[in-house]
Amino acid sequence: MELKDRIIYQAGELFVKHGIKRISMDEIASKLGISKRTIYQNFKDKEDLLLQYIRHLELMQIEYVRDLSKNEQTVVHVFLRTIEMHKEFDFFNVQFLDDVEKYYPKAKQELIEQQKRGITFIKEFLEEGIKQRVIREDLNIEVVSFLLQDSSRTFINATRVTNKSFSNWELFFTSMINFIRGISTAQGIEIVDNYLTKYYSNTNV
């Protein structure tokens, strides 16, 4: 891995876990075993590093979905695999988004632009699902695309609630599965239900 990529990865991991404001460039350098000067040779400042991380995440997500689309049978299968993938990763610390909102205007604008691009990407994805007859053709695709793209922010806000009787993963899984099932045709619903049968069978083992 190139040094610049290593810096982005390490900084992003710390930002997501602890929030951006709490992490200093010294701490990032220490984690990597390099000097702070080396970081500044690759990035103008902390916000520049944050921007690179946010853009890196977007590219990773797009590449992941495109790779899945080549191997999975339908759009619904891709949705299910994407949901499942989130179980392997830590959920965003809400402090991360709070810090972006309050202190990093360029990063905030980048997230807004990413949301717009994401809506367009999801719209094309759903239209493919309609052609496959697994996504309902009577849907308002613009609205559904917006809701799916914005669901991550809605979910992250829900994680602020304390003393829940369920985990963040259970909250995410339940809300997303029901959303996908709701926009699916009978054929799509059958795919979701077969997946759930296997999922709960494995979970209860």
N, C-alpha and C positions, 0 to 999 in steps of 0.2 A: 504494500500500500504506500502511495506517495506521501511525503511528509505533510503536505497541505491537506490531504484527505484525512490523515490521522488526526490532525489538529481539529478539523471540522467534526469528525466522529466523536472525539473525546470531549470537546466543548459541548456538543449537542447532548451527549449523555449526561453531563453535569447540569446543563441548563434545564433539561426535562426533569431530572430528579430533584433538584434543589431550588429551581427558579433562576432567572438570569441575573438579577441584581445582586444576589448573594454570592455569586461566583466571580472571582477576580481572575485577571489574566495570569497572575502569579500562580494561582491554584491550578489552572489549566496547564501551564508550563511544567509545574512540579509533577503532575500526574503523568505527563509525557516524558519527563526526564530531559527537557530541553530548556533553553533560556527564554525569558519573556521577549528578549530582543528578536529571537527567531520567529516568534509568533507575529511580531510587528513587521517583520520583513515579508510576511505573506498576507497579512490583513491590516487594513488601515486602523481599525479600532474594534471594540467589542461588537458594535452594531454591524460592522462589515462581516465579522465572523458569524454572527447570528443570522444575517441575511443568507450567507452561503449555506448554512445548515438548513434553513427553511427551504431553500431552493433544492438542496440535495434530497430532502425528504419528498418533495413533490415529484422529482424525477424517479426516485425509487418506487413510489406508489404507482406511477404510470407504467413503468417497466414491468412491475409485478403483475398488474392487471393484464397487460398485453401478453405477457408470457403465459399466464393462465388461460387466456382466450384461445391460444394456439392449441392447448392440450385438453381443455374441458369441453364437454358436449354442447352446453348451452350457457346463455347469460346467467340463468338461475344457478347453475353449478358454479360459475365464477363468483357470484355473490356469496354463496355459501362458503367457498374456500377463503374468500377475503375476510368474512366474519371470523372464521376459525383461526386465521392467521393472527388476529388481534390477541388471542389468548396467550401467545408466546411473548408478547411485548408488554412492558410496563405502560400503564395509562398515564397520560399527561398529568403532571402536577399542575393544578389550576393556577398556581403562582406563576408558572411560565407564561400563560396567556395574560394574566394580570400585569405582569412586567412589560410584556410587549405593548399592551394597551396604554400603559401609563408613561413609559420611559423611552420607547424605541419607535418613533413615528415612521421611519423607513420600513422597518420590519412589519409594522401594522399595515402599511399600505401594500406591502408584498403579499400578506395574507389575504387582503381584500381582492387583489388581482388574481391570486391563486384560486380563490373561491369562484370568481367569474369563469376562469378557465376550466375549473372542475365541473361547473354546471354544464358547460358545453360538452365536455368529455362524457359525462354521465348521460346526457341527452342522446348522444350518438350511440352509446352503449345500450340504452333502453330501446331505442329504435331498432337495433339489431335483435333484441329480445322479442320485439313485436313480430318481426319477420320470421323468427323461429317459433312463434306461437306459444311462447312461455310467459310473455308479459302482455297484460291486457291492452287492447288497442283503443279502449274507450277512455283511457287515462288522459289527464292534462299533463303531458310530458314536461312542460316547463315547470309546473308546480312540483311534480314528483322529483325532478332533477334538483330543484332548489332544496327541497326537504331532505333529500339524501345527502347533498353536499353540506348542508347546515347541521346535519344530525350530530356530527362530532362535537360541535360547539355546545349544542343542547345537552348532549350526554355529559360533557366535561362539567358543565354548570350543575348538573344533577349530582355529580360526585361530591359537591360541596356539602351535601346533606350528611350530617353525622349520625352515628348510632343506627345505621341501617341494619336490617336483619338479613341482608343479602350482600354479596360482593359486587364490586364494580364490573367484573366480568359477567356475572349473572344479569346485571342490569343491562349491559350492552347487548349480550346475546339475546335476551328475551325481546328487547325493543326492536332489534334489527331483524330477527327471524320473523316476528309478526308483521313488520313493515314489508319485507320481501314477499311473504305469503299473501299479504293484502293486495299487492300489485300484480300477482301472478294469475295466469289462466288456470283452468283445471289441470292441464298438463304440467304447468309450473308448480302448482300446489302439490301434485303427486311427487314431484322431485323433492320438494321441501319436506313433505311428510315421511318419505322414505329415508331421507337424511336424518330426521329427528328420531325415527325408530332406531336407527343404528347408533346415533349419538347417545341416547338415553340408555340403550342396552349396554354400551361400553362404559358409560358413566357409573352404572349400577353394579358393574362387575366387582 
